[in-house]
């Protein structure tokens, strides 16, 4: 009880830390006095950085890339030549919803500075961002980030790079532009149906709760039908997947091809290409920081626009041409859940395997796959009427 109370207190204190108390909180936890142990037998700072970079940010651009088939993706509306400038209201709205406790990037410009800057000259930011979109420019200073690695809790050993979580600190100025463009992309995807309604996360009004409700709704209907008619005509089965690598597996050139095949606005497609190329990242720990190194690993973690770009990329793998009433797909960023209704469990299993093979076949063109260690099959067995004289422990599990 004492340990749980201390943990709850420290977690609450960390979550409510402000810019005025952050240094006191860091000093209290003495994180700067806990150096990272030797990683894979390497104790030198440079060798540690290489081990972390190879494990956490594996390069994807050096491998031969598969060209997308011309007819792989569907398109419903041609908005390739649509353009629009960034207006003052969009900039003000984005600044009003910023998290001012966010750490600054390598340029040391905070969100508070940007707010004062926008109040003093309201037209400068919209004009600057409009020029970036018009000429497909994302300045190199905004494409350089510093990465701080923190230990994951409850790990038996911290001598492996996978035991650490990377936290990328990007330029606040660049993230402001990325926040605005993310909303422009959301509007464009709704116009040409680039993302599917079953994709949750990284979108407005879509949360993990929505994904859960979409998953359990067909199962709940089957259970209610059983209770109403004392029959169970359809057996529900659930198969969950996790897209391996997620952000790290997004190839910038393939993402550009996917957006072009979807007939998305060219000015947004070209800017996304500039955003994803020639990025750099500097790892820092033990009070040391390396020089920025080329970041050749998919979408940058920590960017406001990366989750939405991943939805566009992953939907190319998860897209279906037919939507039968007995099959439901729900995804939350890189987690995929498939529900199959069938008269028998064995038939449901076969159908789930076929749907998985279809996704993997499409994913091979995008170099996306499911992570085998995290794949599991969950069956909802038929409900049996419980005898009041029998104990619950004797009933078959659901």
Beta strands, then each sheet from edge to edge (+ up, - down):
strand 1: 144-151
strand 2: 164-169
strand 3: 199-200
strand 4: 235-242
strand 5: 279-285
strand 6: 288-289
strand 7: 293-295
strand 8: 327-332
strand 9: 335-342
strand 10: 376-379
sheet 1: 2+ 1- 5- 6+
sheet 2: 2+ 1- 5- 7+
sheet 3: 3+ 8+ 9- 4+ 10-
end
